[in-house]
Amino acid sequence: MPEIQKEDNKNQKPLPSHAKVVVIGGGVVGCSILFHLAKFGWKDVVLLERDELTSGSSWHAAGQIHTISSDPNISRLQGYTIDLYKEIEETSGHSVGLHMTGGFYLASNKTWYDYLKRERSKARYMGLNQEFISPKEVAERHPLIDPSHYLAALWDEQDGDLDPSGATYAFAKSARVHGAQFFTHTPVTATTQRADGSWDVTTPRGSINAEHIVNCGGLWAREVGHMQGINLPVQPMEHHYLLTEKIDGVVNHPSRLPCGIDYEANIYFRQEREGMLLGTYEPKGTPWKVNGTPWDFGHELLQPDLERIADRLELGFERIPALANAGIKDAINGPFTFGPDGNPMIGPVPGMRNYWVAVGVMAGFCQGGGVGLTMAEWMIDGEPSIDVWAMDVARFGEFATPDWGTVKSTENYERRFVMTFPNETLPKGRMQKTTALYDRLVAKGARMGQSFGLEHALWFADGPEDAHEDPTFERNRSHEYVAREVKAVREAVGGIEIANFAKHEFKGKGARDYLNRTLAGFIPKPGRLTLSPMLTPKGKLYGDLTVACLSEDHFMLFGSGAMQEAHRRWFEKDLPEDVQYQNVSDDWHGVALSGPNSRRLLQSITRDDVSAESMAFRDVRECFVGGVPVILNRISFSGELGYEIYCKPQYLLRLATAIEEAGAELGYRWYGARALMSMRLEKSWGVWTLDYRPDFDALQSGMDAFIDWNKDFVGKDATQKLKTAGPDRKLITMVVDVEGIDVSGDEAILSDGQSVGYVSSGGYAHHVKKSMAMGYVNADMASPGQALQVEIMGVMYDAEVLGRPVYDANGAHMRA
Ligand SMILES: Cc1cc2nc3c(=O)[nH]c(=O)nc-3n(C[C@H](O)[C@H](O)[C@H](O)COP(=O)(O)OP(=O)(O)OC[C@H]3O[C@@H](n4cnc5c(N)ncnc54)[C@H](O)[C@@H]3O)c2cc1C
């Protein structure tokens, strides 16, 4: 348990007995959340800090700030964070030591140049001011850099550096100007929930009853979570940077030098006083205090170990030769917290009431402002203003154990400046969750991916030895194998595992009313299925779910596997007493059969009559298939005649064996996620987290076609208003005139050289043999036949908007 570090509380006011929110932790993240809550109108908010403000990782950060992130919305929030520093400096009167020098992202080989071209494309539609400059221009702006190592650099004028302590204090003091309070030397020792959902937050100086608590414990986030039995999969990692002595080239330069990142050398650098700061992410990361951060760790640094970074320093000295001759003034080794995918984990914790986290923020000075903004919007308005899925704590579930968290966070640290290609699956933390079919599918040549911790087949090679591919932006060797799988489904029959779809079960006499209110679409009668959008009160998309009515008071909802915990949190928020709900995703595995021969195959392994007359499109029934009990949905995401067969995990091997045996004569083939993604493109069907997400509403996405306007539902008023105004953007499908490479998401869509939207998903459509993309564009650019361009790695390719799906536009195959 934490104890008061120093007795300097004499000058502090007594703690209030009550607060709307208690924020635990006074690092940059906690202080930013406090500031935003108070600025947006919640004045009764209090921050409690164990020691002094900044006493975790915040005080020893390198203070470099930039906008680039793998997720465009995180980039937007980083841009917001950087813009905010002037405001908090003015409000607080406390300097943040900001230097907006601009910064380089240096490309020393073709691969990194290609990567930066993709970033440039993103920046184009996000309206960020980035431009390519030549190596000569790099040297003009930063004469210490040897330009001969580089092909080009992406220049971003919104990059720079600041004083980390100054920024944290400026947030805290600005919060106080807006009416918030913070207390230092006040460790939280316990958090106890009352029956009314409020929290008693205990400290040695008394306790506060709070409506909400926010865990911003940074290096101690895990320990603060443990007070409530929450295991957060975050891990502090050791990290080095060097500070040099005075360098003449720095002193003599007429202005402050720009900062920069050289990905291949794995270094970042900036000017620090009259010298330079040089940091690196070593190839073998060192997790710090795996079993827990000691409460008495204070304003301390760790013993530097320059051996660990020697090879990186050598590269750094090659590329910035002045560094090689400069004396090292200081070597900093400090811990900071990483999450499994490198992005923050924020928001309300699923399964808890009024318990919020903002943890694993590994770039707090780039992201802290955006995290504070998002958290305040979420707490005050009930939902963030943009889709923050990439930061949502609910993207992890039970599978994200502390051990897994350490392994993945370490992997992420090591890969901080290592490229991840669109076709790449990361090696660490694999086989965390598997189904009974894992070994069998791998033996058949499955190349596996991981989603929500669960292994699933991406594509099938000719046996395990053949199941490999090189990471690339271009089409890769899986292309022909995926084509083979698509052919089997379109012409015969294929099967794909569906354990990774989410399943939500609702029971009780209030279930129908509840679903009618919660979902915007039609709720089916017993034995039928519908597709329904789920909307937020502001009319944003929050789900597209297949609703199965098993009986009048028993429903199963099938949806995005990745969103299962976010949806659980949504459903549990205001569940009436006469509805019983459970996330049963792990209780139902299964196989989806698709293709013209799927009915014959199914009929041969079930006694039920599954003829078209007896089992119509969108029928559901509980029956026996392959000798095991199943839920059988007549529906498919491939656009073919198809059935989803869900069984309990213990029956999966039996079911799969029956399918394989019966399918031998019918051209049966296993297929993977890539084939499915290819086939759904041919039907212009969007995918959750890519094409359907809370950045968009039902009208923009076309999901309004499934709305039941004759009932009241969450988001109806907002959606009606949006309908009256007409959508400003629309989801379109395009055919792209390109060979050898396809979109992989987040490319700019252009008209007459101007960005008019972005690609939300795409790839190669194997049956129709076309490269395709889906994306959102300004509504006046969405008409069928509209000529557009898509930027793929710096090259503009012609594209045309489609008016109807390229495959089976009227759904005859699916309904056969
Ligand atoms: C060497 C190094 C270089 C870095 N360089 C950069 C960079 O260039 N740019 C960048 O953006 N980021 C950088 N970072 C990362 C940055 O420092 C972190 O992202 C940031 O500090 C995270 O802030 P935080 O508020 O989440 O956590 P912390 O700073 O760890 O704050 C958590 C706070 O919670 C308090 N606390 C914990 N438990 C309790 C309790 N029970 N009761 C009360 N209080 C409690 C702690 O005392 C602490 O003050 C760097 C980090 C390091 C170590």
The ligand as a MOL file (V3000), in Angstrom:
LIG
                    3D

  0  0  0     0  0            999 V3000
M  V30 BEGIN CTAB
M  V30 COUNTS 53 58 0 0 0
M  V30 BEGIN ATOM
M  V30 1 C 13.1310 8.2080 -20.8340 0
M  V30 2 C 11.7670 8.5940 -21.3070 0
M  V30 3 C 11.6090 9.3840 -22.4370 0
M  V30 4 C 10.3320 9.7560 -22.8610 0
M  V30 5 N 10.1980 10.5690 -23.9460 0
M  V30 6 C 8.9670 11.0000 -24.3290 0
M  V30 7 C 8.8170 11.9170 -25.3820 0
M  V30 8 O 9.7880 12.3750 -25.9540 0
M  V30 9 N 7.5650 12.3040 -25.7360 0
M  V30 10 C 6.4410 11.8180 -25.1010 0
M  V30 11 O 5.3390 12.1920 -25.4720 0
M  V30 12 N 6.5720 10.9330 -24.0800 0
M  V30 13 C 7.7860 10.5230 -23.6770 0
M  V30 14 N 7.9220 9.6450 -22.6330 0
M  V30 15 C 6.7100 9.0260 -22.0910 0
M  V30 16 C 5.9910 9.9050 -21.0840 0
M  V30 17 O 6.8470 10.2150 -20.0460 0
M  V30 18 C 4.7760 9.1490 -20.5620 0
M  V30 19 O 3.9420 8.8410 -21.6460 0
M  V30 20 C 3.9760 9.9500 -19.5570 0
M  V30 21 O 4.7890 10.3640 -18.5030 0
M  V30 22 C 2.8150 9.1380 -18.9970 0
M  V30 23 O 2.1490 9.9320 -18.0590 0
M  V30 24 P 1.1230 9.3240 -17.0100 0
M  V30 25 O 0.4510 10.4660 -16.3870 0
M  V30 26 O 0.2800 8.3200 -17.6820 0
M  V30 27 O 1.9830 8.4880 -15.9870 0
M  V30 28 P 3.0280 8.8970 -14.8440 0
M  V30 29 O 3.8750 10.0280 -15.2640 0
M  V30 30 O 3.7110 7.6440 -14.4230 0
M  V30 31 O 2.0970 9.4380 -13.6980 0
M  V30 32 C 1.3520 8.6400 -12.8280 0
M  V30 33 C 1.1950 9.3650 -11.5140 0
M  V30 34 O 0.2790 8.6660 -10.6950 0
M  V30 35 C 0.7180 8.7640 -9.3630 0
M  V30 36 N 0.1110 7.6750 -8.6130 0
M  V30 37 C 0.2690 6.3520 -8.8100 0
M  V30 38 N -0.4320 5.6510 -7.8970 0
M  V30 39 C -1.0410 6.5340 -7.1180 0
M  V30 40 C -1.8920 6.4110 -5.9810 0
M  V30 41 N -2.2110 5.2280 -5.4780 0
M  V30 42 N -2.3530 7.5420 -5.4070 0
M  V30 43 C -2.0290 8.7560 -5.9090 0
M  V30 44 N -1.2010 8.9140 -6.9560 0
M  V30 45 C -0.7240 7.8250 -7.5600 0
M  V30 46 C 2.2210 8.6650 -9.4880 0
M  V30 47 O 2.8930 9.1670 -8.3560 0
M  V30 48 C 2.4950 9.4730 -10.7400 0
M  V30 49 O 2.7810 10.8240 -10.4790 0
M  V30 50 C 9.1850 9.2900 -22.1740 0
M  V30 51 C 9.3560 8.5090 -21.0380 0
M  V30 52 C 10.6240 8.1640 -20.5970 0
M  V30 53 C 10.7710 7.3630 -19.3690 0
M  V30 END ATOM
M  V30 BEGIN BOND
M  V30 1 1 1 2
M  V30 2 1 2 3
M  V30 3 2 2 52
M  V30 4 2 3 4
M  V30 5 1 4 5
M  V30 6 1 4 50
M  V30 7 2 5 6
M  V30 8 1 6 7
M  V30 9 1 6 13
M  V30 10 2 7 8
M  V30 11 1 7 9
M  V30 12 1 9 10
M  V30 13 2 10 11
M  V30 14 1 10 12
M  V30 15 2 12 13
M  V30 16 1 13 14
M  V30 17 1 14 15
M  V30 18 1 14 50
M  V30 19 1 15 16
M  V30 20 1 16 17
M  V30 21 1 16 18
M  V30 22 1 18 19
M  V30 23 1 18 20
M  V30 24 1 20 21
M  V30 25 1 20 22
M  V30 26 1 22 23
M  V30 27 1 23 24
M  V30 28 2 24 25
M  V30 29 1 24 26
M  V30 30 1 24 27
M  V30 31 1 27 28
M  V30 32 2 28 29
M  V30 33 1 28 30
M  V30 34 1 28 31
M  V30 35 1 31 32
M  V30 36 1 32 33
M  V30 37 1 33 34
M  V30 38 1 33 48
M  V30 39 1 34 35
M  V30 40 1 35 36
M  V30 41 1 35 46
M  V30 42 1 36 37
M  V30 43 1 36 45
M  V30 44 2 37 38
M  V30 45 1 38 39
M  V30 46 1 39 40
M  V30 47 2 39 45
M  V30 48 1 40 41
M  V30 49 2 40 42
M  V30 50 1 42 43
M  V30 51 2 43 44
M  V30 52 1 44 45
M  V30 53 1 46 47
M  V30 54 1 46 48
M  V30 55 1 48 49
M  V30 56 2 50 51
M  V30 57 1 51 52
M  V30 58 1 52 53
M  V30 END BOND
M  V30 END CTAB
M  END
